[in-house]
Amino acid sequence: MTSYPNLNPDQFIHQLVSIRQKQTQVLEELLQLEMRILYKFLPSELDQLEKIVAPITYIPLNNEHKTNELNNKRYKMIQDAKRQWLHISLSVYETKLQQYNQRPAVLQKFDTVSYRVPL
């Protein structure tokens, strides 16, 4: 193998392995989130939204329709917040994957240098 002072083969391989491990971890996390969404077993952090958006305790006299309407609005607000949270989470994973899928500098350096493997 030809020796190049700026490119250590062991460091190069270690960097490639590190990049692949990070990509794999992000893909696993993304797949786990997608499976949770598919099976409607969402992360427990989303349950906190129901505590943040206070339940409707106002009960007007003889107006059950208004109470139901307010409870429905609360439920829709919580569902919309969950959708937004999931959308943001998916966007974060996609951004991470795009960063890891971009051509790292180490690969560009590898393309400019040709290695000869002794037979």
N, CA, C and O of each residue as an XYZ file, in Angstrom:
476
protein
N       0.846     -1.172      0.000
C       0.000      0.000      0.000
C       0.891      1.235      0.000
O       1.883      1.298      0.727
N       0.533      2.205     -0.812
C       1.278      3.439     -0.888
C       1.020      4.258      0.365
O      -0.102      4.298      0.871
N       2.050      4.903      0.859
C       1.921      5.678      2.089
C       1.671      7.146      1.753
O       2.370      7.725      0.922
N       0.675      7.742      2.399
C       0.362      9.161      2.244
C       0.369      9.780      3.633
O      -0.306      9.279      4.532
N       1.122     10.862      3.824
C       1.264     11.443      5.150
C      -0.037     11.994      5.739
O      -0.204     11.990      6.959
N      -0.944     12.458      4.913
C      -2.166     13.086      5.423
C      -3.309     12.104      5.642
O      -4.343     12.480      6.193
N      -3.142     10.856      5.223
C      -4.242      9.913      5.291
C      -3.773      8.596      5.883
O      -3.096      7.807      5.223
N      -4.138      8.374      7.119
C      -3.805      7.141      7.794
C      -4.929      6.139      7.528
O      -6.082      6.433      7.844
N      -4.637      4.979      6.964
C      -5.696      4.008      6.633
C      -6.516      3.574      7.846
O      -7.725      3.376      7.729
N      -5.885      3.425      8.997
C      -6.624      3.028     10.195
C      -7.612      4.116     10.622
O      -8.746      3.821     11.001
N      -7.177      5.360     10.559
C      -8.063      6.466     10.904
C      -9.217      6.566      9.910
O     -10.360      6.825     10.285
N      -8.895      6.357      8.651
C      -9.908      6.408      7.606
C     -10.981      5.349      7.856
O     -12.173      5.654      7.805
N     -10.578      4.139      8.120
C     -11.526      3.048      8.360
C     -12.333      3.329      9.628
O     -13.542      3.103      9.661
N     -11.666      3.816     10.658
C     -12.374      4.142     11.904
C     -13.434      5.215     11.662
O     -14.535      5.118     12.204
N     -13.127      6.229     10.865
C     -14.095      7.280     10.569
C     -15.286      6.725      9.790
O     -16.432      7.082     10.062
N     -15.012      5.854      8.828
C     -16.100      5.256      8.056
C     -17.010      4.404      8.945
O     -18.235      4.473      8.841
N     -16.404      3.612      9.809
C     -17.189      2.774     10.716
C     -18.019      3.643     11.659
O     -19.180      3.336     11.929
N     -17.431      4.712     12.154
C     -18.139      5.618     13.053
C     -19.343      6.250     12.353
O     -20.422      6.341     12.938
N     -19.167      6.678     11.132
C     -20.261      7.274     10.356
C     -21.378      6.255     10.165
O     -22.553      6.578     10.340
N     -21.016      5.031      9.809
C     -22.021      3.979      9.597
C     -22.763      3.642     10.895
O     -23.967      3.386     10.871
N     -22.063      3.640     12.004
C     -22.715      3.357     13.281
C     -23.723      4.447     13.623
O     -24.820      4.154     14.099
N     -23.357      5.702     13.383
C     -24.275      6.810     13.653
C     -25.496      6.732     12.732
O     -26.625      6.960     13.166
N     -25.258      6.408     11.458
C     -26.368      6.261     10.524
C     -27.313      5.150     10.979
O     -28.533      5.310     10.954
N     -26.744      4.042     11.387
C     -27.548      2.908     11.837
C     -28.363      3.269     13.064
O     -29.534      2.900     13.161
N     -27.765      3.981     13.996
C     -28.479      4.388     15.214
C     -29.655      5.301     14.867
O     -30.751      5.128     15.400
N     -29.436      6.261     13.987
C     -30.514      7.178     13.598
C     -31.619      6.408     12.871
O     -32.803      6.649     13.106
N     -31.236      5.486     11.992
C     -32.235      4.692     11.277
C     -33.050      3.825     12.239
O     -34.261      3.684     12.073
N     -32.395      3.252     13.230
C     -33.108      2.436     14.219
C     -34.100      3.282     15.013
O     -35.232      2.858     15.245
N     -33.680      4.473     15.427
C     -34.571      5.359     16.176
C     -35.756      5.790     15.309
O     -36.891      5.844     15.783
N     -35.487      6.092     14.050
C     -36.551      6.494     13.133
C     -37.528      5.341     12.919
O     -38.742      5.545     12.939
N     -37.015      4.151     12.717
C     -37.869      2.986     12.521
C     -38.720      2.720     13.763
O     -39.900      2.387     13.654
N     -38.120      2.868     14.932
C     -38.862      2.667     16.177
C     -40.004      3.679     16.291
O     -41.117      3.314     16.670
N     -39.739      4.933     15.970
C     -40.784      5.955     16.022
C     -41.885      5.643     15.007
O     -43.070      5.766     15.318
N     -41.497      5.240     13.796
C     -42.497      4.915     12.776
C     -43.359      3.729     13.207
O     -44.567      3.721     12.968
N     -42.751      2.737     13.835
C     -43.519      1.582     14.314
C     -44.468      1.992     15.444
O     -45.599      1.511     15.512
N     -44.012      2.873     16.320
C     -44.874      3.363     17.398
C     -46.077      4.111     16.817
O     -47.197      3.980     17.311
N     -45.832      4.889     15.771
C     -46.929      5.617     15.126
C     -47.892      4.626     14.478
O     -49.109      4.754     14.611
N     -47.343      3.646     13.781
C     -48.159      2.660     13.081
C     -49.060      1.889     14.046
O     -50.236      1.661     13.762
N     -48.504      1.496     15.175
C     -49.272      0.704     16.137
C     -49.953      1.555     17.217
O     -50.501      1.033     18.188
N     -49.903      2.867     17.024
C     -50.548      3.815     17.948
C     -50.081      3.616     19.386
O     -50.865      3.709     20.330
N     -48.794      3.343     19.530
C     -48.160      3.216     20.842
C     -47.118      4.318     20.912
O     -45.916      4.073     20.809
N     -47.609      5.539     21.091
C     -46.762      6.718     20.989
C     -45.877      6.888     22.221
O     -46.185      6.360     23.289
N     -44.782      7.626     22.069
C     -43.901      7.876     23.213
C     -44.661      8.527     24.366
O     -45.612      9.283     24.161
N     -44.220      8.216     25.574
C     -44.920      8.695     26.763
C     -44.877     10.217     26.894
O     -45.714     10.799     27.584
N     -43.913     10.868     26.240
C     -43.841     12.329     26.301
C     -45.117     12.969     25.755
O     -45.509     14.053     26.186
N     -45.756     12.297     24.811
C     -46.974     12.862     24.231
C     -48.140     12.858     25.217
O     -49.054     13.675     25.105
N     -48.109     11.951     26.168
C     -49.172     11.921     27.170
C     -49.138     13.159     28.052
O     -50.153     13.534     28.640
N     -47.987     13.790     28.147
C     -47.867     14.998     28.961
C     -48.719     16.135     28.400
O     -49.099     17.050     29.130
N     -49.016     16.075     27.113
C     -49.840     17.124     26.501
C     -51.218     17.193     27.139
O     -51.795     18.272     27.270
N     -51.744     16.043     27.535
C     -53.069     16.032     28.140
C     -53.079     16.724     29.501
O     -54.115     17.212     29.953
N     -51.915     16.759     30.148
C     -51.819     17.452     31.432
C     -51.624     18.952     31.227
O     -52.047     19.765     32.048
N     -50.972     19.305     30.109
C     -50.709     20.714     29.830
C     -51.998     21.430     29.425
O     -52.301     22.521     29.907
N     -52.750     20.781     28.521
C     -54.018     21.361     28.092
C     -55.056     20.950     29.128
O     -55.495     19.801     29.168
N     -55.432     21.895     29.951
C     -56.301     21.614     31.098
C     -57.655     21.080     30.663
O     -58.212     21.522     29.658
N     -58.180     20.132     31.422
C     -59.524     19.643     31.105
C     -60.569     20.726     31.357
O     -60.371     21.634     32.165
N     -61.652     20.608     30.665
C     -62.728     21.587     30.790
C     -63.543     21.243     32.043
O     -64.204     20.206     32.100
N     -63.486     22.109     33.021
C     -64.250     21.877     34.251
C     -65.467     22.788     34.329
O     -66.299     22.676     35.229
N     -65.543     23.681     33.371
C     -66.687     24.597     33.334
C     -67.923     23.825     32.880
O     -67.927     23.254     31.788
N     -68.922     23.800     33.663
C     -70.160     23.098     33.311
C     -71.314     24.087     33.453
O     -71.799     24.338     34.556
N     -71.745     24.643     32.321
C     -72.868     25.580     32.400
C     -74.166     24.833     32.739
O     -74.347     23.668     32.386
N     -75.037     25.526     33.418
C     -76.310     24.917     33.792
C     -77.145     24.618     32.557
O     -77.333     25.479     31.697
N     -77.637     23.405     32.479
C     -78.546     22.978     31.403
C     -77.985     23.210     30.000
O     -78.744     23.478     29.069
N     -76.668     23.110     29.843
C     -76.095     23.285     28.512
C     -75.026     22.216     28.263
O     -73.834     22.510     28.164
N     -75.482     21.001     28.169
C     -74.577     19.868     27.951
C     -73.915     19.952     26.579
O     -72.776     19.520     26.402
N     -74.631     20.507     25.620
C     -74.082     20.647     24.267
C     -72.807     21.496     24.281
O     -71.820     21.144     23.636
N     -72.829     22.605     25.009
C     -71.657     23.494     25.089
C     -70.484     22.778     25.772
O     -69.337     22.931     25.353
N     -70.766     22.008     26.809
C     -69.719     21.263     27.502
C     -69.065     20.249     26.566
O     -67.841     20.123     26.535
N     -69.882     19.534     25.811
C     -69.346     18.561     24.848
C     -68.520     19.254     23.768
O     -67.482     18.745     23.345
N     -68.978     20.386     23.340
C     -68.249     21.139     22.312
C     -66.879     21.570     22.823
O     -65.888     21.464     22.102
N     -66.816     22.057     24.060
C     -65.536     22.469     24.644
C     -64.590     21.276     24.829
O     -63.389     21.388     24.587
N     -65.136     20.141     25.258
C     -64.310     18.945     25.416
C     -63.781     18.455     24.070
O     -62.642     17.997     23.980
N     -64.593     18.549     23.037
C     -64.155     18.151     21.695
C     -63.041     19.074     21.185
O     -62.086     18.615     20.559
N     -63.174     20.375     21.459
C     -62.131     21.322     21.050
C     -60.816     21.015     21.761
O     -59.747     21.080     21.154
N     -60.897     20.682     23.038
C     -59.694     20.321     23.809
C     -59.037     19.084     23.199
O     -57.823     19.049     22.995
N     -59.850     18.075     22.911
C     -59.331     16.844     22.324
C     -58.657     17.123     20.976
O     -57.586     16.585     20.695
N     -59.276     17.952     20.153
C     -58.694     18.289     18.850
C     -57.378     19.054     19.002
O     -56.442     18.849     18.228
N     -57.310     19.936     20.001
C     -56.064     20.671     20.251
C     -54.935     19.705     20.631
O     -53.806     19.841     20.158
N     -55.247     18.742     21.478
C     -54.246     17.766     21.902
C     -53.796     16.923     20.716
O     -52.601     16.678     20.550
N     -54.731     16.481     19.898
C     -54.380     15.671     18.731
C     -53.529     16.458     17.738
O     -52.581     15.923     17.162
N     -53.870     17.722     17.543
C     -53.088     18.557     16.636
C     -51.669     18.763     17.169
O     -50.708     18.723     16.400
N     -51.535     18.978     18.462
C     -50.210     19.145     19.067
C     -49.384     17.866     18.927
O     -48.183     17.930     18.664
N     -50.015     16.718     19.098
C     -49.309     15.439     18.927
C     -48.842     15.268     17.486
O     -47.719     14.828     17.243
N     -49.700     15.615     16.537
C     -49.314     15.515     15.118
C     -48.121     16.412     14.818
O     -47.184     16.006     14.130
N     -48.165     17.628     15.337
C     -47.056     18.557     15.113
C     -45.771     18.032     15.744
O     -44.704     18.124     15.137
N     -45.858     17.487     16.947
C     -44.680     16.927     17.621
C     -44.100     15.774     16.816
O     -42.885     15.680     16.644
N     -44.972     14.892     16.318
C     -44.499     13.758     15.523
C     -43.875     14.237     14.210
O     -42.863     13.696     13.765
N     -44.476     15.243     13.601
C     -43.929     15.791     12.355
C     -42.537     16.383     12.594
O     -41.622     16.172     11.798
N     -42.387     17.114     13.676
C     -41.086     17.700     14.011
C     -40.063     16.599     14.284
O     -38.921     16.681     13.831
N     -40.474     15.571     15.025
C     -39.563     14.465     15.336
C     -39.099     13.765     14.070
O     -37.915     13.462     13.927
N     -40.014     13.509     13.159
C     -39.638     12.866     11.895
C     -38.701     13.764     11.084
O     -37.759     13.278     10.457
N     -38.958     15.055     11.099
C     -38.092     15.993     10.380
C     -36.676     16.001     10.961
O     -35.697     16.098     10.221
N     -36.575     15.901     12.279
C     -35.260     15.868     12.921
C     -34.491     14.633     12.467
O     -33.314     14.731     12.121
N     -35.142     13.475     12.465
C     -34.474     12.250     12.021
C     -34.061     12.337     10.556
O     -32.966     11.909     10.190
N     -34.929     12.885      9.724
C     -34.595     13.029      8.304
C     -33.402     13.952      8.114
O     -32.543     13.687      7.273
N     -33.337     15.025      8.877
C     -32.209     15.956      8.794
C     -30.919     15.274      9.222
O     -29.883     15.439      8.579
N     -30.981     14.504     10.312
C     -29.789     13.772     10.766
C     -29.308     12.806      9.691
O     -28.110     12.708      9.424
N     -30.247     12.094      9.076
C     -29.867     11.148      8.027
C     -29.248     11.856      6.825
O     -28.281     11.367      6.240
N     -29.801     12.996      6.465
C     -29.235     13.756      5.356
C     -27.812     14.193      5.666
O     -26.951     14.176      4.787
N     -27.562     14.583      6.901
C     -26.207     14.992      7.278
C     -25.237     13.822      7.171
O     -24.120     13.980      6.677
N     -25.661     12.650      7.631
C     -24.775     11.493      7.571
C     -24.638     10.945      6.156
O     -23.633     10.317      5.824
N     -25.645     11.182      5.324
C     -25.591     10.679      3.954
C     -24.824     11.599      3.017
O     -24.443     11.199      1.916
N     -24.599     12.832      3.457
C     -23.780     13.718      2.634
C     -22.380     13.142      2.550
O     -21.914     12.465      3.467
N     -21.749     13.403      1.495
C     -20.407     12.867      1.295
C     -19.442     13.453      2.304
O     -19.077     14.624      2.202
N     -19.024     12.659      3.277
C     -18.073     13.174      4.265
C     -16.740     13.537      3.624
O     -16.364     12.984      2.590
N     -16.039     14.463      4.244
C     -14.737     14.899      3.732
C     -13.770     13.738      3.621
O     -12.924     13.706      2.727
N     -13.899     12.774      4.540
C     -12.987     11.643      4.505
C     -13.189     10.824      3.225
O     -12.227     10.277      2.686
N     -14.425     10.735      2.736
C     -14.661     10.006      1.490
C     -14.155     10.793      0.289
O     -13.649     10.206     -0.668
N     -14.285     12.101      0.329
C     -13.762     12.912     -0.768
C     -12.247     12.772     -0.848
O     -11.671     12.701     -1.933
N     -11.618     12.733      0.320
C     -10.176     12.564      0.359
C      -9.801     11.192     -0.191
O      -8.789     11.043     -0.875
N     -10.619     10.204      0.110
C     -10.355      8.848     -0.353
C     -10.430      8.773     -1.874
O      -9.640      8.060     -2.494
N     -11.358      9.490     -2.478
C     -11.495      9.475     -3.930
C     -10.280     10.083     -4.630
O      -9.937      9.681     -5.742
N      -9.641     11.033     -3.992
C      -8.514     11.692     -4.643
C      -7.226     10.888     -4.518
O      -6.242     11.176     -5.200
N      -7.230      9.890     -3.656
C      -6.036      9.077     -3.436
C      -6.339      7.654     -3.857
O      -7.348      7.081     -3.446
N      -5.483      7.091     -4.660
C      -5.712      5.701     -5.059
C      -4.816      4.786     -4.241
O      -3.623      5.032     -4.065
N      -5.429      3.738     -3.756
C      -4.699      2.754     -2.969
C      -4.396      1.555     -3.841
O      -5.172      1.185     -4.722
N      -3.250      0.960     -3.575
C      -2.912     -0.301     -4.215
C      -2.838     -1.356     -3.136
O      -2.068     -1.241     -2.182
N      -3.634     -2.366     -3.296
C      -3.634     -3.436     -2.322
C      -2.724     -4.528     -2.842
O      -2.946     -5.042     -3.939
N      -1.691     -4.898     -2.073
C      -0.791     -5.956     -2.527
C      -1.518     -7.306     -2.567
O      -2.301     -7.645     -1.680
N      -1.234     -8.038     -3.602
C      -1.858     -9.352     -3.748
C      -1.066    -10.421     -3.083
O      -1.456    -11.588     -3.113
